[in-house]
């Protein structure tokens, strides 16, 4: 349960949604500053445009036109405070009132730019196109005869405002995408590191099972022999006690090494683990098992055994170890047959077999987890080999592996 909590990945990173840019949250200090500056700029230029309209000697504004122009310009400037929440509505309002007000021009351009930031291109193009009849309508309303000049000037300003708004929107999308990629990369790195850590712990757990199960099985078998033969000679009892102590000490040392690895904190060095077994250690393993009273017919024919890769030797050793441990647990008293043959280029064949006990469904003398052969299957598969285990047609239980070499 503790591992499950530690291996929980960070919250998944959602795909970027452009609609996120269209959402309006609480106005920040920066938003207040930008909106205030925009409002003041629109009011200042609106007043300057009104003054120029009054002082124009060619097309001066009449009194009623001046009032209408000022009122419409004021409404457009005030509407800028709501351009974040309703950008399309404010932009359309400025276009409509711009037919009767030159003072609303800057406010309309700011509203158009804001629309390009917060809404889709389709809505921006709709409002931008409406500026054409708006410019023509104002030229007709104000009585100006240079309508083409007014139209060209309006188009230039519309293009500039639209381009600026789209630039800001594209920049925000880019920042959102980069932030999303950074978060996803961080999450992926976390998952990779946790997967690697979990794989390492699984490997350690497999090694713990392979090593300790065998050692403890030997201890149980030695102790069982003393229990059923209380009349053994003193010298034989002493030999068995020495074997029990030696096997228990080895099991404790290996357990201490595994627990030390599990307890180690990241960044701290761990004491070197016990040397890993190789092909040359298989005869010693068989001899240790024989000392418990097991009958083993052993044959090992491997060319240049000292040149075998360490991983190959470790896998072969674990296969023999697990098979002999299972025989001691489930088929005690039967004669085992161990064969290890191979050479570089032709592969390594490991076979361990034993006759099935008479009472095949009887409860085993020693408890087992039932995961030993599954662990061997995974180990051999990862090494690129094949493993077959189970009863054969002759009544033997066989563990047969083909390993690459």
C-alpha positions as CSV (number, residue, x, y, z in Angstrom):
1,X,0.0,0.0,0.0
2,X,2.9,2.4,0.8
3,X,4.5,1.7,-2.6
4,X,1.1,2.3,-4.3
5,X,0.9,5.8,-2.8
6,X,4.5,6.6,-3.7
7,X,4.1,5.5,-7.3
8,X,1.0,7.7,-8.0
9,X,2.0,9.9,-11.0
10,X,1.3,13.6,-11.1
11,X,-2.1,14.8,-12.4
12,X,-2.4,14.1,-16.1
13,X,-1.8,17.1,-18.4
14,X,-4.8,17.9,-20.5
15,X,-4.4,18.7,-24.2
16,X,-4.3,22.4,-25.0
17,X,-7.7,23.8,-25.7
18,X,-7.8,27.2,-27.5
19,X,-11.0,27.9,-25.7
20,X,-9.0,28.4,-22.6
21,X,-7.8,31.7,-24.0
22,X,-11.5,32.8,-24.4
23,X,-12.4,32.2,-20.7
24,X,-12.5,35.3,-18.5
25,X,-11.3,35.0,-15.0
26,X,-11.0,37.6,-12.2
27,X,-9.3,40.8,-13.4
28,X,-5.7,40.9,-12.3
29,X,-3.6,44.0,-11.4
30,X,-2.0,43.7,-14.8
31,X,-5.5,43.6,-16.5
32,X,-6.5,46.7,-14.5
33,X,-3.4,48.6,-15.7
34,X,-3.9,47.6,-19.3
35,X,-7.6,48.4,-19.3
36,X,-7.0,51.8,-17.7
37,X,-4.2,52.7,-20.2
38,X,-6.5,51.6,-23.1
39,X,-9.4,53.7,-21.8
40,X,-7.2,56.8,-21.3
41,X,-5.7,56.4,-24.8
42,X,-9.1,56.0,-26.4
43,X,-10.4,59.1,-24.5
44,X,-7.4,61.2,-25.3
45,X,-7.4,60.5,-29.0
46,X,-11.2,60.8,-29.1
47,X,-10.9,64.3,-27.6
48,X,-8.1,65.3,-30.1
49,X,-10.2,64.0,-33.0
50,X,-13.2,66.1,-31.8
51,X,-11.0,69.2,-31.5
52,X,-9.7,68.6,-35.0
53,X,-13.3,68.1,-36.3
54,X,-14.4,71.4,-34.8
55,X,-11.3,73.3,-36.2
56,X,-11.6,71.7,-39.6
57,X,-12.3,74.6,-42.1
58,X,-13.2,72.3,-45.0
59,X,-15.7,69.9,-43.3
60,X,-16.4,71.4,-39.9
61,X,-18.8,69.5,-37.6
62,X,-22.2,71.1,-36.8
63,X,-23.4,71.5,-33.3
64,X,-25.7,68.4,-33.4
65,X,-23.0,66.3,-35.1
66,X,-20.5,67.3,-32.4
67,X,-22.8,66.3,-29.6
68,X,-23.7,63.0,-31.3
69,X,-20.0,62.4,-32.0
70,X,-19.0,63.1,-28.4
71,X,-21.8,60.9,-26.9
72,X,-21.1,58.0,-29.2
73,X,-17.4,58.3,-28.6
74,X,-18.0,58.4,-24.8
75,X,-20.1,55.2,-25.0
76,X,-17.5,53.4,-27.0
77,X,-14.7,54.4,-24.6
78,X,-16.7,53.3,-21.6
79,X,-17.6,50.0,-23.3
80,X,-13.9,49.1,-23.4
81,X,-14.2,48.2,-19.7
82,X,-16.3,45.2,-20.8
83,X,-14.3,44.2,-23.8
84,X,-12.7,41.2,-22.0
85,X,-16.1,39.6,-21.1
86,X,-18.0,40.5,-24.3
87,X,-15.4,41.3,-26.9
88,X,-17.7,40.6,-29.9
89,X,-20.5,42.7,-28.5
90,X,-18.2,45.7,-27.7
91,X,-16.5,45.5,-31.1
92,X,-19.9,45.5,-32.9
93,X,-21.1,48.4,-30.8
94,X,-18.1,50.4,-31.7
95,X,-18.6,49.6,-35.4
96,X,-22.2,50.7,-35.3
97,X,-21.6,53.9,-33.3
98,X,-18.5,54.6,-35.5
99,X,-20.8,55.5,-38.3
100,X,-21.8,58.7,-36.4
101,X,-18.6,59.3,-34.4
102,X,-14.9,59.8,-35.4
103,X,-14.1,60.0,-31.7
104,X,-15.0,56.3,-31.4
105,X,-12.3,55.3,-33.9
106,X,-9.5,54.5,-31.4
107,X,-11.9,52.7,-29.1
108,X,-13.2,50.6,-32.0
109,X,-9.7,49.7,-33.0
110,X,-8.9,48.6,-29.4
111,X,-12.1,46.6,-29.3
112,X,-11.2,44.9,-32.6
113,X,-7.7,44.1,-31.3
114,X,-9.1,42.6,-28.1
115,X,-11.5,40.6,-30.2
116,X,-8.6,39.2,-32.1
117,X,-7.0,38.2,-28.9
118,X,-10.0,36.4,-27.3
119,X,-12.1,35.1,-30.1
120,X,-11.8,33.0,-33.3
121,X,-10.6,34.4,-36.7
122,X,-14.1,34.1,-38.1
123,X,-15.5,36.6,-35.6
124,X,-12.5,38.9,-36.2
125,X,-12.9,38.9,-40.0
126,X,-16.7,39.6,-39.6
127,X,-16.1,42.7,-37.6
128,X,-13.1,43.8,-39.8
129,X,-15.2,43.6,-42.9
130,X,-17.9,45.7,-41.2
131,X,-15.4,48.5,-40.9
132,X,-15.7,49.1,-44.7
133,X,-19.4,50.1,-44.7
134,X,-18.8,51.9,-41.4
135,X,-16.1,54.1,-43.0
136,X,-18.3,54.8,-46.1
137,X,-21.3,55.5,-43.8
138,X,-19.3,58.0,-41.7
139,X,-18.0,59.8,-44.9
140,X,-21.5,60.2,-46.1
141,X,-22.8,61.2,-42.7
142,X,-20.1,63.9,-42.2
143,X,-20.4,65.1,-45.7
144,X,-16.8,64.4,-46.6
145,X,-16.0,64.1,-50.3
146,X,-12.7,62.1,-49.8
147,X,-14.4,58.8,-49.0
148,X,-11.7,56.7,-50.6
149,X,-9.0,58.4,-48.4
150,X,-11.1,57.7,-45.3
151,X,-11.7,54.1,-46.4
152,X,-8.0,53.5,-47.1
153,X,-7.0,55.0,-43.7
154,X,-9.6,52.9,-41.9
155,X,-8.5,49.7,-43.7
156,X,-4.8,50.4,-42.7
157,X,-5.8,50.9,-39.0
158,X,-8.1,47.8,-39.1
159,X,-5.3,45.6,-40.5
160,X,-2.8,46.9,-37.9
161,X,-5.2,46.3,-35.0
162,X,-6.2,42.9,-36.2
163,X,-2.5,41.8,-36.8
164,X,-1.5,43.0,-33.4
165,X,-4.4,41.1,-31.7
166,X,-3.6,37.9,-33.6
167,X,0.0,38.2,-32.7
168,X,-0.8,38.5,-29.0
169,X,-3.2,35.5,-29.3
170,X,-0.6,33.4,-31.1
171,X,2.0,34.3,-28.5
172,X,-0.3,33.2,-25.7
173,X,-1.1,30.0,-27.5
174,X,2.6,29.3,-27.9
175,X,3.3,30.0,-24.2
176,X,0.4,27.7,-23.2
177,X,1.7,25.0,-25.5
178,X,5.3,25.3,-24.2
179,X,4.0,25.2,-20.6
180,X,1.9,22.1,-21.4
181,X,4.9,20.4,-23.0
182,X,7.0,21.2,-20.0
183,X,4.4,19.8,-17.6
184,X,4.0,16.7,-19.8
185,X,7.7,16.2,-20.0
186,X,8.0,16.5,-16.2
187,X,5.1,14.0,-15.8
188,X,6.7,11.6,-18.3
189,X,10.0,11.8,-16.5
190,X,8.3,11.1,-13.2
191,X,6.6,8.0,-14.7
192,X,9.8,6.8,-16.3
193,X,11.8,7.2,-13.0
194,X,9.1,5.5,-11.0
195,X,8.8,2.6,-13.6
196,X,12.6,2.2,-13.4
197,X,12.5,2.2,-9.6
198,X,9.6,-0.3,-9.6
199,X,11.4,-2.5,-12.1
200,X,14.5,-2.4,-9.8
201,X,12.5,-3.3,-6.8
202,X,10.8,-6.2,-8.7
203,X,14.2,-7.4,-9.6
204,X,15.4,-7.2,-6.0
205,X,12.2,-9.0,-4.9
206,X,12.9,-11.8,-7.4
207,X,16.5,-12.1,-6.2
208,X,15.2,-12.2,-2.6
209,X,12.8,-15.0,-3.5
210,X,15.4,-17.0,-5.5
211,X,18.1,-16.7,-2.8
212,X,16.2,-16.9,0.5
213,X,13.7,-19.5,-0.6
214,X,16.6,-21.9,-1.4
215,X,18.5,-21.1,1.8
216,X,15.5,-21.4,4.1
217,X,14.4,-24.6,2.4
218,X,17.9,-26.1,3.1
219,X,17.6,-25.1,6.7
220,X,14.1,-26.6,7.0
221,X,15.3,-29.8,5.3
222,X,18.3,-30.1,7.7
223,X,16.2,-29.5,10.7
224,X,13.6,-32.0,9.4
225,X,16.4,-34.6,9.2
226,X,17.3,-34.0,12.8
227,X,13.7,-34.3,13.8
228,X,13.0,-37.7,12.2
229,X,16.5,-39.1,13.1
230,X,17.1,-38.3,16.8
231,X,19.4,-41.3,17.0
232,X,22.0,-39.9,14.6
233,X,25.7,-40.1,15.8
234,X,27.0,-37.0,17.6
235,X,29.5,-36.3,14.7
236,X,26.6,-36.3,12.2
237,X,24.5,-34.0,14.4
238,X,27.5,-31.7,14.7
239,X,27.9,-31.6,10.9
240,X,24.3,-30.8,10.4
241,X,24.4,-28.0,13.0
242,X,27.4,-26.5,11.2
243,X,25.5,-26.6,7.9
244,X,22.4,-25.0,9.6
245,X,24.5,-22.2,11.0
246,X,26.4,-21.6,7.8
247,X,23.2,-21.6,5.7
248,X,21.4,-19.3,8.2
249,X,24.4,-16.9,8.2
250,X,24.4,-16.8,4.4
251,X,20.6,-16.2,4.3
252,X,21.0,-13.3,6.8
253,X,23.8,-11.7,4.9
254,X,21.9,-11.8,1.6
255,X,18.7,-10.6,3.3
256,X,20.7,-7.7,4.9
257,X,22.0,-6.7,1.5
258,X,18.6,-6.7,-0.1
259,X,17.0,-4.8,2.7
260,X,19.8,-2.3,2.6
261,X,19.1,-1.6,-1.1
262,X,15.4,-1.1,-0.3
263,X,16.1,1.3,2.6
264,X,18.6,3.4,0.7
265,X,17.6,7.0,0.1
266,X,18.1,8.5,-3.4
267,X,21.6,10.0,-3.7
268,X,23.0,7.8,-1.0
269,X,25.5,5.1,-1.8
270,X,24.6,1.5,-1.0
271,X,26.9,-1.1,0.2
272,X,28.1,-3.5,-2.5
273,X,25.8,-6.4,-3.0
274,X,27.0,-10.0,-2.6
275,X,28.7,-11.4,-5.7
276,X,26.2,-12.7,-8.2
277,X,26.3,-16.5,-9.0
278,X,27.8,-17.7,-12.3
279,X,27.8,-21.0,-14.1
280,X,30.8,-22.2,-12.1
281,X,28.7,-21.9,-8.9
282,X,26.2,-24.5,-10.1
283,X,28.2,-27.6,-8.9
284,X,28.5,-26.0,-5.5
285,X,24.8,-25.4,-5.4
286,X,24.1,-29.0,-6.2
287,X,26.6,-30.2,-3.6
288,X,25.0,-28.0,-0.9
289,X,21.6,-29.5,-1.8
290,X,23.0,-33.0,-1.7
291,X,24.2,-32.4,1.9
292,X,20.5,-32.2,2.9
293,X,20.1,-35.8,1.8
294,X,18.7,-35.1,-1.6
295,X,19.6,-37.5,-4.4
296,X,20.8,-35.6,-7.5
297,X,22.2,-37.0,-10.7
298,X,24.2,-34.1,-12.0
299,X,26.0,-33.6,-15.3
300,X,27.4,-30.4,-16.6
301,X,29.0,-30.1,-20.1
302,X,29.7,-26.5,-21.0
303,X,32.6,-25.5,-23.3
304,X,34.7,-22.7,-21.9
305,X,32.5,-22.1,-18.9
306,X,34.6,-19.3,-17.6
307,X,33.8,-17.2,-20.7
308,X,30.0,-17.3,-20.2
309,X,28.3,-13.9,-19.8
310,X,27.5,-13.1,-16.2
311,X,23.8,-12.6,-16.9
312,X,23.7,-16.0,-18.6
313,X,25.3,-17.7,-15.6
314,X,23.1,-16.0,-13.2
315,X,19.9,-17.0,-15.0
316,X,21.1,-20.7,-15.3
317,X,22.0,-20.7,-11.6
318,X,18.6,-19.4,-10.6
319,X,16.8,-21.9,-12.8
320,X,18.6,-24.8,-11.1
321,X,18.2,-23.3,-7.7
322,X,14.5,-22.7,-8.0
323,X,13.9,-26.2,-9.5
324,X,15.9,-27.9,-6.6
325,X,14.0,-25.8,-4.1
326,X,10.7,-26.9,-5.5
327,X,11.8,-30.5,-5.4
328,X,12.7,-30.1,-1.7
329,X,9.3,-28.6,-1.0
330,X,6.9,-30.6,-3.1
331,X,8.7,-33.9,-4.0
332,X,11.1,-34.6,-1.1
333,X,12.7,-37.9,-1.3
334,X,12.6,-38.2,-5.1
335,X,15.8,-38.4,-7.2
336,X,16.5,-35.3,-9.2
337,X,18.3,-35.1,-12.5
338,X,20.2,-32.0,-13.4
339,X,21.7,-31.4,-16.9
340,X,23.5,-28.2,-18.0
341,X,24.9,-28.3,-21.5
342,X,26.0,-25.7,-24.1
343,X,28.6,-23.6,-25.8
344,X,29.1,-20.2,-27.1
345,X,27.1,-19.7,-30.4
346,X,24.8,-22.8,-29.8
347,X,23.1,-21.6,-26.6
348,X,22.8,-23.1,-23.1
349,X,20.3,-25.9,-22.2
350,X,19.3,-26.3,-18.6
351,X,17.1,-29.2,-17.6
352,X,16.0,-30.3,-14.1
353,X,13.6,-33.2,-13.7
354,X,12.3,-35.5,-10.9
355,X,9.7,-38.2,-10.7
356,X,6.3,-37.0,-9.5
357,X,5.6,-38.0,-5.9
358,X,3.1,-40.8,-5.3
359,X,0.7,-38.5,-3.5
360,X,0.8,-35.7,-6.1
361,X,-2.0,-33.8,-4.5
362,X,-0.8,-34.0,-0.9
363,X,0.1,-30.9,1.0
364,X,3.8,-30.0,0.5
365,X,6.1,-30.4,3.3
366,X,7.1,-26.7,3.0
367,X,4.9,-23.7,2.1
368,X,5.5,-21.9,-1.2
369,X,4.3,-18.7,-2.7
370,X,3.6,-20.3,-6.1
371,X,5.4,-17.5,-7.9
372,X,8.8,-19.1,-8.3
373,X,8.2,-20.6,-11.7
374,X,6.4,-17.5,-12.9
375,X,9.4,-15.5,-11.9
376,X,11.7,-17.9,-13.8
377,X,9.4,-17.6,-16.8
378,X,9.7,-13.8,-16.8
379,X,13.5,-13.9,-16.2
380,X,14.0,-16.3,-19.1
381,X,11.7,-14.4,-21.4
382,X,13.5,-11.1,-20.7
383,X,16.8,-12.8,-21.5
384,X,15.4,-13.9,-24.9
385,X,15.1,-17.6,-24.0
386,X,12.3,-20.1,-23.5
387,X,11.2,-22.0,-20.5
388,X,8.9,-25.0,-20.3
389,X,7.8,-26.6,-17.0
390,X,5.3,-29.2,-16.0
391,X,4.8,-33.0,-16.1
392,X,6.0,-34.9,-19.2
393,X,4.7,-38.1,-20.6
394,X,7.0,-40.3,-18.6
395,X,5.7,-39.2,-15.2
396,X,8.5,-36.7,-14.4
397,X,8.1,-33.1,-13.6
398,X,10.5,-31.2,-15.9
399,X,11.9,-27.6,-15.8
400,X,13.6,-27.2,-19.2
401,X,15.1,-23.9,-20.4
402,X,16.9,-22.8,-23.5
403,X,19.1,-19.7,-23.0
404,X,20.8,-17.6,-25.7
405,X,24.6,-17.6,-25.7
